[in-house]
Amino acid sequence: MTDSRISSPKTGKPWFVIIVFFLVHQYVAAQETGDHQYTSQAIEAGSRVYGQQCALCHGPQGDTVDGIDLRRGQFRNASSDDDLRRIISQGAAEGRMPPFVLRQEELDGVIAYIRAGFDPEGIAVKIGDPTRGQVLFEGKGACNGCHRVNGSGPRTAPDLTDIGVLRTPDALQRSLLDPISALLPINRPVRIVTRNEEVITGRRLNEDTYTVQLIDSQERLRSLVKADLVRYELSETPTHEPTSLSSDEVADLIGYLYSLRGL
Amino acid sequence: MKSMNRIGLVLSIAVALLLSQVAISQVSFERILSASEEPQNWLTYNGGYSSQRYSLLDQVTPENVENLELQWILQNQVFGAWQSNPIIVDGIMYVTERPNSVMAVDAVTGRVFWKFRHTPADNALVCCGSNNRGVAVLDDRVFMGTLDARLIALDRINGKPLWNVEVGDVNRAYSVTMAPLAVKDKIMVGVGGGEFGIRGYVVAYDAETGEEAWKTYTIPGPGEPNHDSWEGDDWEHGGAPVWVTGSFDPELNLTYWGVGNPGPDWNAGQRPGDNLYSDSVIALDADTGELTWYFQFTPNDGYDYDSVQVPVLADIDFNGEPTKVMMWANRNGYFYVLDRVTGKFLLGKPYVRVNWSSGLDENGRPIPTPQPEGMPTYPGNQGGTNWYPPSFSPRTGLFYFSAWKDYATIYRAEESEYEPGRAFLGGGFSVLAPVPGAPTIGIGRTNPINNWTDEVGHASLKAMDPETGEAVWEYDQFDVSDSGMLTTASDLLFTGGREGYFHGIDARNGELLWKVNLGGQIVMAPVTYMVDGVQYVTVISGNAMATFALGD
């Protein structure tokens, strides 16, 4: 029996445990995310309002106005949910989009429907104000202690400059509220002990049968041959805890992250 | 008179030389029959009719394999998975290139003698890339199937077309991606199109004229046995393609073919019945195409478990009796041993985690345990293994193949209506990932960074004992592998994987003896041959074909 892989804690774990854990975890997470997202009733109500009031100009798929694709979250002058509320209530584009008088729950419903990607069964995450979100990112949230944005901040955690393109609001919310269920396997923190007793911690960048590439805690790119390692451990837990920010703050932070579209 | 004598002598020498030249260059059926006796050549897709991919060459050994050196590289000029298997005849290699080109290559230098290019019709349709897996050679000809479902015969010396016939209707998405099989005076091919509602078949042509000799459907028509394994008109567009080269037993005069999935792929409820002969092996008479026996691996398949694996034939002792067997690691996760005279089930055991079935009954029929909607099915859609060729070494008595471990998909079935020439899938699937939205594995590798990781599946090379159905040893890789196998009489096993490593492994115990990083996915099997006393080993990696031999 030949097995070239270095044994690590994760390889010993039966796969079904991970699945069961994942399913249960998702269920619990869904309960916990209550006030961070719109309800399915709101989405459904929104779909009716959209069909009556919006579809004539924006089309059934939300993409018939130039430069706008509502279903994919592509707008001309809006980013947060409040921006959308303002535009719907006040009109836009020098009167080409008229103001709409909607009840609060109708307005919330339309936004929920848009945020759910026009999918009545989708998840519509509340997206707050990006400016307030940036203040939280750099202040109370302490995100910039590990993450880098637009060339500033450390490189040890993934660079978030274009995270708004790479992740849906739903996935961003999961990263904040329930990091374990959002950590991509490739990003698992690693702890390595080499044959000459060097201890290396960092984040995995790439791996194959015989080698592993990572960025270490000193931001050095390291390429290691597995045969030279005494220990190679991957953690299933991200280095940050679930956030303790309030629901509105989380929405603002998501608003900021979702606005990061790369350079 | 003297000069006349001299002329006569010169003439007779010339004739003798000519005759001997002809005798050398012709790849007669008799030569292919005893392909193992000329291991300097690689005369069929799988190196001989029994498809063992085992070579008697033993210049490269476990002791000296680390001295292998790169001799040449031939760069493909077309991008996309290069799944072609080269054929080598007396120092000349015949290899295909996407979409439908054939090259004759100097096997010592990698320089090209000629290239024939066929441009498939614009409306040619294949599910999974413009693949072509190689040619067949017979006498002075080379034969290639095409994406627009044609079979073309070329002059082996100058690459000029001799005939070009329609194998199937391109407008209804018939295609040929397999290397043809040459048996006696016939060239046999099967058709692809299992994702487009074709009705599959194997068809044989006269090698000389291109005239059709026989054609056997893989779905029986009205009045034929087992037609009642389909309901209504499902049989007319029930898929069951044949897209991997078969094997041949000359004593039994039987050709063996692996048959692909029924259509629509993922909605088994839409086509009630066993759906014969989808996901089966069929034994066809080499002269008439008559169905002699069949064995179905996955009745009423809803998981796309094509049984297009290579039928590997061997004569072994099974339960103490000399037995003519067929060994088969199936896409459905079970390893089988069948009696190839009768098709009788001898042994079947899961080689990876299987949860679509709880086991096999005494006839080898699976006991179905379909998973609840939204739950993962093992093995996943690409299977526990797939089309890439295994190897059997008569020396070690072991059967070697690439398996995908810890890989599952979540299936979704929906009604779909058949329209000629359109995809006929009946749903879809997603690969089980550790967290939602994480990258997963697909048909080929497209990223130098493995950001899906081994958590969605990884390769395990398995060395199976056919008498027990158990792996004697395994060799794992971090990524999955679509690499085939080659074994030699010096107990070497050569194989690769998607990561681009080419491995020389001890076939007896799985010890890694040598590896080289070729940098591109290896999605075919290596071959070996000898020219002027030097043994070569060739493998395709990415867009490059690399050939190795021992250094000085």
HADDOCK unambig.tbl for C-alpha pairs under 7 A between the chains (distance, minus, plus):
assign (segid A and resid 1 and name CA) (segid B and resid 473 and name CA) 4.62 0.50 0.50
assign (segid A and resid 1 and name CA) (segid B and resid 474 and name CA) 6.00 0.50 0.50
assign (segid A and resid 2 and name CA) (segid B and resid 473 and name CA) 6.60 0.50 0.50
assign (segid A and resid 2 and name CA) (segid B and resid 474 and name CA) 6.10 0.50 0.50
assign (segid A and resid 2 and name CA) (segid B and resid 475 and name CA) 5.74 0.50 0.50
assign (segid A and resid 2 and name CA) (segid B and resid 510 and name CA) 6.00 0.50 0.50
assign (segid A and resid 2 and name CA) (segid B and resid 511 and name CA) 6.50 0.50 0.50
assign (segid A and resid 3 and name CA) (segid B and resid 475 and name CA) 5.57 0.50 0.50
assign (segid A and resid 3 and name CA) (segid B and resid 476 and name CA) 5.94 0.50 0.50
assign (segid A and resid 4 and name CA) (segid B and resid 476 and name CA) 6.66 0.50 0.50
assign (segid A and resid 181 and name CA) (segid B and resid 435 and name CA) 5.66 0.50 0.50
assign (segid A and resid 182 and name CA) (segid B and resid 435 and name CA) 5.91 0.50 0.50
assign (segid A and resid 184 and name CA) (segid B and resid 435 and name CA) 6.62 0.50 0.50
assign (segid A and resid 184 and name CA) (segid B and resid 438 and name CA) 5.87 0.50 0.50
assign (segid A and resid 185 and name CA) (segid B and resid 452 and name CA) 6.99 0.50 0.50
assign (segid A and resid 185 and name CA) (segid B and resid 453 and name CA) 6.61 0.50 0.50
assign (segid A and resid 186 and name CA) (segid B and resid 451 and name CA) 5.16 0.50 0.50
assign (segid A and resid 186 and name CA) (segid B and resid 452 and name CA) 6.72 0.50 0.50
assign (segid A and resid 186 and name CA) (segid B and resid 453 and name CA) 6.27 0.50 0.50
assign (segid A and resid 206 and name CA) (segid B and resid 449 and name CA) 5.48 0.50 0.50
assign (segid A and resid 206 and name CA) (segid B and resid 450 and name CA) 5.74 0.50 0.50
assign (segid A and resid 206 and name CA) (segid B and resid 451 and name CA) 6.74 0.50 0.50
assign (segid A and resid 207 and name CA) (segid B and resid 450 and name CA) 6.36 0.50 0.50
assign (segid A and resid 208 and name CA) (segid B and resid 478 and name CA) 5.32 0.50 0.50
assign (segid A and resid 208 and name CA) (segid B and resid 479 and name CA) 6.80 0.50 0.50
assign (segid A and resid 208 and name CA) (segid B and resid 499 and name CA) 6.82 0.50 0.50
assign (segid A and resid 209 and name CA) (segid B and resid 477 and name CA) 5.07 0.50 0.50
assign (segid A and resid 209 and name CA) (segid B and resid 478 and name CA) 4.64 0.50 0.50
